[in-house]
Amino acid sequence: MSETSTTARVLFEDAATGLRLMADGGVAFLHYDQPGSPVNTLNSRVGPVFARCFDLIEHDSTLVGAVLLSDKPDTWIAGADIDELQNIHTAADAQALSHGGQMLLDRLSMFPKPIVAAIHGAALGGGLEVALACRHRIATEHDKTVLALPEVQLGLIPGAGGTQRLPRTIGLQSALDLILTGRTVRARKAWQMGLVHELVHPAILRAVATRRVHDLASGAPLPVRPRKHAAMQLLLEDNPLGRSLVFRKARESVMSRTKGRYPAPLAALDVIQRGYADGMAAGLAEEAKQFGALVVTPECRQLVSIFFATNALKKDTGVPEGHTGAARPVRKLAVLGAGFMGAGIASVAVQKGTLVRFKDASLERVGAGVRAVRDVVRERQRKKQITRVQMDDMMSALGPAVDYRGFADVDLVIEAVFEDLAVKHAVLREVETAAPQAIFASNTSTIPIRDIARGSAKPEQVIGMHFFSPVHKMPLLEVIVTPETSGDTVATVVAYGKQLGKTVIVVNDGAGFYVNRILAPYLNEAGRLVDDGARIDELDRALVSFGFPVGPMTLLDEVGLDIAGKSGPIMAAAFGERMHPSATLTAVIASGRLGRKARQGFYRYDSDGKREGVDDAVYALTPSGPTRRVFTVEEMQTRTVLPLLNEAVRCLQHDVIRSPRDGDIGAVFGIGFPPFLGGPFRYLDTLGAANVVAQLDALESRFPGRFEAAALLREMASSGRRFHP
């Protein structure tokens, strides 16, 4: 995002890296436009070229300073080149890479002439570390301008001085929040916390940055904004006792959130604490050492694999190789059903600028749905992520309706009505009359899409869009196709799913699709453990310890036992005994318990829905009665997780999913399979197919009919093949 005047002259240009140094009016302008890439990244090739540019700026007496700019439309610098990190195989090599980056940015931070970071677009990871080393930082007040140190999400820590410079820039507590979570902040928030010095409109970014270079060179005063909460920070952070308290609380928070399964945030705490205790040089040395060690950990490798998989899915049109299909724009959407899921879908759509017709059978239902949409959007406004005007604009895109007026020009209809095939067929026929050109997508989680499509005059335009609850928070979208679904329909729905900000996987039609299909045996076996005498809370703790965000019994309460009750018979009818619900789950559903929403499930809840503990009355409904017995954590984990892995392989074997990549992403983003394990297929590669088959065979001998290894898994065990190269 930059302009060049007619008087500018080129001082240096490197076509391989996309770095270009210009001079204009006594100021150098260092432009970065990495060739062949939509974003600018940092790697071992670009570092020496940056150093060459610094040499030229320092030794040119006509230059008083420099402005660092990006020529990308939406990105300043997006961080390190992850491909390069993936090719590092020793901790020593990774440590050396970190040390090289630190040396370059040390030079930048102590540069004799002022260098101003003119930030438009994302400044992430190493990009933000570059900005932190600049004398002055100016950001555009624009939706695309965001700042973050997201390394922990890849199992890493900042490796070019970020662990040391960020706390010294914005204070310890704010820095810990950003580094330990990888949280992204928008430009205005970054300005409020002191991360950038100024906010400007994109049109004047270059001009203001140029003026600041001259101001800094001449010693003129600059705009100063006092940091919020400075007094409290001074009290806590500027003395050893206060810092000790901050670090202790941060460590407790990390352990509570990660259960110690992710080494990166703990390493970050150690590095930051070292810098405070022994000075910045010691902190940088520890940062490089820990960075090197983390790059080669299994957790980092698996988290990086998820990063690559999600990036690959962003480029995937959803249309299989050798088939044709072109995406059409979705300018107007209709959502049928103003309940929890329908309102969630509508809330996401209006935030992305789509016009939405929002229909239900009565004004009361539509009104409740509109209020639910407004609640989601208002929460963003409350958090200052959007303005009141933006919130009003989003809500104005929502058109409530109790009939089909305004449907003629709808491009896509998403139905989220009652889970009854006859109802869906009736709605489908009405839609085909009112919106004959529209794609019809069902949000069903239980009814096969082919059964819905049988009621259509245009089955090629019928597809599944399985969102996950809550829609505005869950990142995954399963797009379900039948043999009749056209390539254009698939491409359009996949493209629109990405427009909504979702990670999209395409799966072939079948009971449970993919995510719910692999979840079913996991939940069923958890129920059978309770059948056999396991304690509900101990079972949940065992699976949280494995790495799931919540345990299986908690998940059932959260989803709703009535929903589990509907899906169980469908899965059992499709797949037989291995999918048959447990006796406990069947009995609990029959007793009328619905889970958290009714304040009664496997756990007890107070009037506000806060969980109070296991409802021991449930045990009387189990085959083993009130008496409980002790199971080892390992047995509870093995009996529940192995059927999930086995079912994932069956889905690949039967072409429900198209690749192990899609299976991993679907499980991680759809049901919270532990990201540090990489997903079911990467975890199978880690365990070894032969080892898993042996464990399944041992369980099958104890519990016939539930643990028979998938044929593909046996084949891979005998051949020694892996799911991922």
N, C-alpha and C positions, 0 to 999 in steps of 0.2 A: 504494500500500500504506500506508494511513493511517487513523487514527481521529480523530474529533472529539468532544470532551466536550460536555456539555450547557451548560457555562458559556461556551463559545466564542462570540465575536461576529465578524460579518463586517465587515472594514474596507474591502474593495474587491473587486470581481468584474468580470471582463471575459468575457462569454459568447463573443465571437468567437475569442479565443485559448485559453480554458479556464483562465486564471489566476485564482486565488481566494486572497485574503489574509485569514486569520483571526487573532484574538488570543485567547489563553487563558493565564491565570496569568502575565502579564508577558512572554510569548514570542509572537512572530508565527510563523504557519505558512503558508508560501507553497506552495499546492497547484497542481500542473500536470496538467491533463487535457484535452489538445487534442481538440476536438470532431470527430467524423467520422473519426477516425484511430485505428488500434490502438496507435500509439506516439506519444510526444511528440517533436516536432522543433523546431529553431530556424530562424527566418526573420526577414526584415526587419520583419514585422508584430508579432512577439512581443517584439522587443527593446525598443521604447518602453514596452510594458506592464510588462515587468520593471523598467525604470527608474522608472516611476511607483510600483511597489510598493516599491522601494528608498527613494524619497523619503518615503513614508508611514512606513516602518519607522524611518528615520533621525530624523524630526521628531516622532515620537510618544514623549513622555517616559515613558509607562507601559510601554514595551517595552524589554527589556534586550538583545534579540537575536532571531534568527530561525532557523527550520528550513526547509530546502527539501525538499519531498516530491513524489513522483509518485503520482497516483491510478490509474495504469495497473497492471494486475495483474502484468505481466512486464517492464515497461520503466521506467527512470527517465527518461533523455532519450537518444534514439537518434541524435542528431547533427543536422547541417544538413538543411534541406529541399532535396533534390536537384532537385526540380522547379524551384525558384527558381534554382539554379545553372545548370540547363539553359537558362534563358531569358536568361542574361547573355551578351552578344555582344562586349564589349570588355574588355580587361585592366584598363582604368581603373575600370570599374564594379565588377569583381570585387575590385580592390584597395580600393575604397571600402567595399565590404561587409565585407571583412576588418578594415579599420581601425575600422569601427563596432563590430564584435564585440569587438575588442581594448579599445576605450574602455569598453564596458560592463563587461567582466570586470576591467579595471584598477580600476574603481570598486568592484567586488565584493571584489577582493583587498585593497583599502585601506579597506574599510568600517569606520566607527568602532565599530560594534557587531558582535559575533560572529555569523556566519552558518554554520550547520552543514549539510552535505550529508548527508541521510539516504537512502542509496542502496539501493533494492531493485529488482532487474531490471537490464537492460543500460544501462550508461553508456558511450556510444560517441561518438567524434569530439568534436563540440562539446559533447555532454553531459559527457564526461570533462573537457573544458576548463573548463566551469562548475564542476565539482566541485573541480578543482585550484585555482580562485580562491577557494574557500570556506576559512574559517579552520580547519575541522575536518571530517573525512570519516569517516562510519560506514557500513559495508556489512553487508548480511545474508549470513550463511553459507548460501547457497541456490544450487541449480543454475542458476537464472535470472539470478543476479547475476554479470555479467561486465563487464570494463572493457577498453577498447581505443581506440587512435587509428588507425582503419583507412583513413585518407584516401589513403595511397599506393595502395591497391587500386582507387581511382577516378582515379588519376593526379594526385592533389593532395597537399598537405601540410596539417597543422593550421593554421588561419587565425585563431584567436582567442586566440593566446598559448601554445598547447600546446607549440610547439617550444622555448619559453623556460622555461615553468614546469615541465614534466615533468623535464628534466635537473636542475633545482634542487631537485626534490622527491625523486627516487629515484636520482640519480647519472647521470653521462653514459653509461656503458656500458649500463645497464639501459634508459635512455630511448632510446638509439639502437636497441636491439633492438626495442622496441615501435613506434617511429616508422617505422623503415626496412622493417619487415615487415608492419605492421598487425596483429600477433599479438594474440589475445585472451587475457586472463588471468582466471582465476576469482578469487572473492573472497579465499579463503585465500592464494593466491599474491600477490595485490595487497597483502594485509596484511603478508606476510612481506617484501616488497620496499619497504614504506613508502609505497605508493601510497594506502592508506587507513590511518587511525589505529586503528580498532577493528572487530572482527567481533562481530555479535550475532545472536540468533535473530530472525526476522521479527516475531514477536509482541511484542517489546520494543523495536523500532527507534525508534518515536516517543518512548517514555518515556526511553530512554537519550539520544537526541538532545536532548530537552528539558533533561535534567539537565546535559548538556555545555554548553548555552547559558548556563545559570546559573553553571556552574563557570568558564567562560571570562570571563563578565562580572564575576565576583567575584575573579578571579585565582587560584582554587583550582588545585592541581596536577592534571594530567591523566595518564592512562596513557601511558607511553612505551615503545616497543619499539625496541631498537637494530637498525639495519639490518644485514643479513647482509653479510659481506665488506667491512665499512666500512673496515678497515685497508688492504686492497688498493685499494679505490676511492680512498682518500686518497692513496696512493702514486702512483697513475696519473693521477688527475683533478685534483688540487689543485695542479698545477704545469704550466707551458706545455709542457715537454718530454713529460710523460706524456700530456697531452691530444693533442698532435701525433701521438703514436704511435697512440692510440685512433682518432683521425680517419682516419689513413692506413690502418689495418687495416680500418676500416669501409668506406672508399671502395673498397678492393681487393675486399672481399666483395661489395659492391653491383655492381661491374663484372663480377665472376665470375658472379654470379647473373643479371644482367639484360643483359649484353653492351652496356650503354649505351643500350638501346632504350627505357627508361622514364626520363623526365627527373625525375620527382617525387622519388625517393629521393636523387638527387644534389643537387637543390635543397634538400631538407631538411638534408643535411649542410652545405651552404653557410650556410644560415640559422642553424643551431645553432652552427656555428663562429663566425659573426659575433657572435652574442650573447655567447659566451665572450670573444672578442677585444676587443669595443668596448662591452660592457654591454647590459643588457636593452632599453633604449630603441632602440638601434641594431638589436638582434636583432628586435624587433617590427616596426620599419620595413621591414627586409629580408623578414620573414615576409609582411607584407601585399603587398609588391611581387612576391615570387615566387609567392604564392598567386594574385594577379591574372593573372600571365603563364601559369600552368599551367591555369587554368580554360578558356582558349580554345585550348589545344593539341589537335591531332588525337588524341593518345593519350588525353587526358582524355575527350574526346567519345566515343571508342569504348568506353572502360572504363565510362563512365556508361551507355552504351547497353546493355551487358551487365547492369549493375545493374538497369535498368528491365525488361529481358527476363526475368531470373530472378524478379523480383518479380511480373511478370505471370503467369509459369508457376506460381507458388505459388497463384494464384487460379484457375487453369485446371483444370477437373474432368476434362479429357481427352475429354469427350463433345462432339462437334461441335454447333454451334448448329443448332437445329431438331430435334435428336434427344433422346431421354430416357434417363436412366440415374441411378440412385441408388447411392451407395457403401454397402456393408455393412461393419460393423466386422470386422477380422481379429484375433481374440483368440488363435487357435491356428494355427500355421504348421507345415507339414511340409516338410522339405528332403530330397530324394532324391539321394543321391550325396554321400559324405563326403570327396571329393577337394578340390583347391585351391579351386575356385569354390564348391562346396557349403559347405565350412567357412567361407569368407569371408562368404557370405550368412547363415549361421547366426550367425556372430559379431556381425554388425550387428544382427540381429533380437533376440538376447537382450539386447543393450545397450539396446534400446528397450522392453524389458519384455514382449516377446511370448513365449508358451510355444512351444517348438519341438520337434517330433519329428524326430529326425535319423537317417535310415535309410541303410544300405548293405547289401551282400550278405553281409558277414562281420564278425565281431567285431574282427578285426585292422584292417579299413578304418575301421570306426566309431571304434575307439580312436584311430587316427591322426588322424581328423577332430576328435575331441573335444580332443586335445592341441593341434591347430592353432587351434581356437576359444579355448582357454584361453590360448594364447600371445598372441593379439590382446588379450584382455581384461586379462591380467596386465600387458601393456605400459602400458595406461592406469593401472593401479594403481601400477606402478613410477614413472610420471611424476606420481603423486599427483593425478591427475584424478578418481579414484574411491577409496573406502576399501576395505579388505580385505573388510569386510562386504558392501559393494555388489558387489564382484567375486564373492563366494560366492553372493549372491542371483542374479546374472546367470547363473552357471554352473548353478545349480539349476533354471533355466528350460529347460535343455537336456536332452531325453530321448532318449538313444541307443537305437537299435532295429535289429534285423535282420529284423523282420517288420512286419505292418501292424496289430498291436495298438495301440490308442490313436488310430487314425485316424478313427474314426466321427464325431467332433465337430470335425475340422479344417476351417477356413474356406478356406485357400489352400494348395495344394501347389506347390512350385517344384522342378522336376526339373533336376538338373545331372549327368545320367548320361552314358555314353559317346555320342559323336556318331555314332550309327547309327540310322537311321529305324526299323528293325525292333525294336531295343531300346526305343526311345522308345514305340512302339506297344504293346509288351508291358507296359511300366510304366504307360502310360495306362489300359489295360484293368484292370489290377490296382487302380489308384487309384479308378477309377469304381465298383468293387465295394466297396472298403474305405471310401471317403469320398465317398458319392454326391452330397453337396451342395457339395463343395469345387470351387473354381475350380482349373483345372490350368494352370500357367504353365511354359513351357520357357525355360531359360536358354541355349538353343542360339545359337550365333553364325553358323551356316552353313546349317542346314536350314530351309526356309520353314515358317512356322507352319501354313499351310493344308495342307501335306503331313502334319504331325503331327495336325492336327485331323481328317483323313480317317479316322483310326483311332478316333475318339470317337463315342460314342452321344449326346453333348451338345456339339457343336462350338461352341455359343454360349458355353460356359464354358471354352474353350481360348484361350490368349493367350500372347504372348511377354513375358518379362521379361529383357532383355539387360543384365546387370551387366557392369561393366568391372573389370579386374584391376589392383591388388589391391582387392577389394570395399570394404574398410574405409577406403580412402583415396580412391578415384576417386568423384567427385561425381555422375556421370551415370547415369541409368537410361533405357534405351530400352524403351518399352512398345509391342509390336508387335501390331496388330490385323488380323483378316481380315474379309471382308464378313459372315461369320456371327457374329463376336464381339458379344455383347450389350452394350448401354449400361451395364447394371448391372455386368457383368464389368469393363469398361473403367474405370468410375468407382471401383470397389472397389480395383483394382490400382493405379491412379494415386494414390488417397488413401493407400494403404499404402506406396507408394514414397516419398511425401513424409514419412510417419511415420518411415520409416527414415532420413530426412535427405537423401534424394537429390533432385537436380534432374531432373524427369521430362519427357521429350518423348514424344509419341505419334506413331508412324510406321505407315504401311500396309505390309503384308507384301510381301516380295520378296527376292530373293537379296542377301545382305549387309545387308539392312535399309537404314539410312541411313549410320551412322558407318563401318561396314566397307566399304560400297560406295564411299564417296568416298576412303577410305584406300587401296583396292586400286590405282587407277591411279597414285597418288602413289608407292607402294612399287614397283609394276611399272616405272615409268619410271626410278626410282632404280636398279633392277636393270639396266635397259637401258643406262644410263650406264656402269655397270661392264662390261657386255657390250662397250661401245664403247671401253673403255680407261681410264675414270675410276678414280682411286685411292679406295678405300673411306673412308679417314679424311678426305680432302679433301672428298668428297661430304657426309659427315656434318657437317663444319665449316661448309660452305656453308649447310646447312639450319638448323643451330643459329644461324648468323648471321642467317638470315631471321627467326628468332624461335621456332622449335620447341624444346621442352625437350630433345629428343635428335634425332640424325640418323636417317634411314630405315634404314640398315643396323644401327645400334645397336638400333633398335626391333625389327627382325626377330629379332635375337639375344635380346632381352629377352622378347618374346612367345613365341618358340619356333618354329624353322623347321618342325617337324612340323605345327604348327597352320597356318602359312602354306601348307604343302603341301596340307593338306586343303581350305582355302578357295579356293585358286587355281583348280583345275579347275571348281569350282561357279560361280565368277564368270565364267570364260571360257565355260562352257556357256550361261550366261544372257545374256551381253552381247557375245560374239564377240571379235574380234581386239584391240580396245582394252583388254580386260581379261586378255589372255593373259599368263601369268607370263613373266618374262625367262628367257633361256637360262641365265644365271648362277644364278639362284635355283633353277631346276629341277635343275641339275647339283649344286649344293651340297646340296640336300635328298637327292638320289639317293646322294650320297657318305656319307650317314649322319650328317652334322652336325646337331645339334639346337639349337645356341645356347648361351647362358650356362648353362642347367641341366645340360648335358652337358660343360661346360668347353671346347666347341669349336663355333665358328660362323664368322662373318666375322672375329671377333676371337679372340685367345687369352686364356685365363683361368687363374689359378692354382688351387690346390686349394681355396681359400676362395671362389672365384667372382669374385675381383677381376680386372678387365680389365688385360691386359698390353700390348696393341697389336694391330694388324692381323695376321691370319694370312696371310702372303704366299703360302702354298700354295694359297689359294683362287684366286689369279689364274691358275693353271694350268688351272682348271676353266672359265674364261671363254672365249668365242669369240675374243677378241683375244689370249689367251695372257698370259704373264708381263709383256710389255712394256706400259707404261702411257703415257698421253698426258695433256696438260694441258687442262683445260676451265676457262673463266672461271667465277667464282662466279655471275655473272648467268645464264649458260646453264644451269648446274646447277639454280639456283632456278626459272628459267622453265619448264624441261622437266618438273620434278616438280610444281610448285605449280599451273600452269595446268590440267593434267588434273583435279586435285582440284576446283578451282573449277568447271570445266566439268561435272563429274559431279554436283556439288551442284545446279547449275541443272537438269540432267536430272531429278534427284530431285524438285525442285519442279514441273517441267513434267509429270511423270508421277504427281503426287500421292502420292509416297512420304512426303514431309513436307508439313505443312499450311500452313507459312508460312516466309518468310525468317528470321523470328525463331527458329523452332525449328531451322532449319538452322544458324544462327550458334551457338546455344547447344550443339547437338549436337557441332559441330566443336571448339569451344573447350574444352568440358568432357570430351569423349570422346577426342579425339586430340591435344589440346594445340595446336590452331591458335592462332597468336599473339593473345592477348587485346587487345593494343594496336592490332591491325588490325580488331577488332570482329567477326571471323567471316568466312566466305567471301563472304556477300552484301554485307556492309558494305564489305569490301575490294574487291569488284567495283564497287560504287558509287564508291569512291575512285579506282580505276583508270579507270573508264568502260567501259561495255559495248563500245563501238565499238573502243576501243584493245585490249581483250582479244581480240575477234574477229579483229582484224588480226594479232595475235601468233599466235593459234591457226592462222589460215590459212597463215601463213608456216611454221609448224612442220609443218602437214599436208602442205605441198608437199615437205618434206624427208623426212617419215616417214608415208607414206600409211596411213590407217586408224586412227591413234591420236589425232589432234587435231582431228577434225571438230567444229566448234562446235555446241553444242546449238541446236535450233530456237528455243527461247525466248530464248536469249542473242542470236541474230541479230535476232530481232524487237525486242528492247529496244535493240540497237545502232542499228537503223534509226529507231526512234521516239524515241530519246533518253530513254526512261523509266528510272527507278531502281527497285531492289528495295525500298528504304526511302524513305519520304517525306523 
